[in-house]
Amino acid sequence: MIRIDIATLFPDMCESVLGESIIGRARSAGHIDIVCHNIRDYTENKHNRVDDKPYGGGTGMVMQAQPVYDCIEDIKSKTSLDARVIYMSPQGKVLTQQKVKELAELSNIIILCGHYEGVDQRVLDELCAEEISVGDYVLTGGELPALILADAISRLQEGVLPNSDAYTLESHYNGLLEHPQYSRPEVWRGREVPQVLLTGHHDNIQKWQEEMSLAVTEKKRPDLLYNHRKNGKPYAQYVRIQGREISKSGKPFDIMAYARKLCHSRVFTNREVKQFKRIEEWFKQNLPDPVFDDAEYKKSAVIYYKSAAAVNILEMLMPVLDILTEHNADFDIIFTNTPGKIVYEDDVRIAVI
């Protein structure tokens, strides 16, 4: 059984959520152990202050190192000195189901909730805290993210859900989004439940669910398909990310060329231009572009990324895709095993006619 300790300034807030529904029942039944600790109990001043002004100036207050450190060390003394310390921070890596599965295998986790302008960096370094984010946005405190993480980990523990199918068949667990779900009545406002689900033929239903899971993922989150395997093989050997606008060559723009065009058209803000220039420089240094290096194919080449490396490329491209989305500049992610005639190839990408 896993034990999750949450160090927070608002333990009652956390308890009010963790005491309800599935997680609340699982705690009562002894399937998981979650304990909330008030960091204010570890202050060394009569006013129970846990924050002070930041060195170097700036707005807001910073949580001090001493009460945070003493709280975490006290928790470790009662649980395990090897307990993983996690700090919920917008600067951390974004939480994924794969990370949740990894953490769910541990026996002790301590989640630190920041507040105000954050926590003194020295205590984070001293505790070797791992930073995790629940998204690229900022909240008033770490309690909501901590509750998200605790919930995600808890539901993977034995006995919390009725059986493993409750989570192994759902979105993200196996790398794809879940197939659509339907319930009674069979017809609602003229919309019918797919007939295959009414047949009782389990093999056909399973095949439909697998096909729909792939279709839903390709439509809503095509980026998830980069690492997807079908029968042990990559879902697609090559991937292309392109803008929907057609270039003079009659083909859709490669995503970087598309972003470059909008940048030169003064569509981007000054901040976005600087951000794009940094990413563009990285691409020039790390991914020699056959379209620009070889004059023979400059006008006719189309760039594809190899699936094996595409997930890393996508990570670099995400800020660009975010900028394009901000300006309603549509783009598509295309998967294929037959991109055409290969005229250039290396470990990362190819150009084809």
Helices and strands as residue ranges (DSSP letters): E 3-8, H 11-18, H 21-29, E 33-38, G 39-42, E 51-52, E 62-63, H 65-78, E 84-94, H 97-104, E 108-113, H 121-126, E 130-133, H 143-154, H 165-168, E 187-188, E 191-192, G 195-198, H 202-220, G 222-227, E 229-230, E 233-234, E 238-246, E 252-254, H 255-264, H 270-286, H 290-293, G 295-297, E 302-306, H 307-326, E 331-336, E 342-345, E 349-352
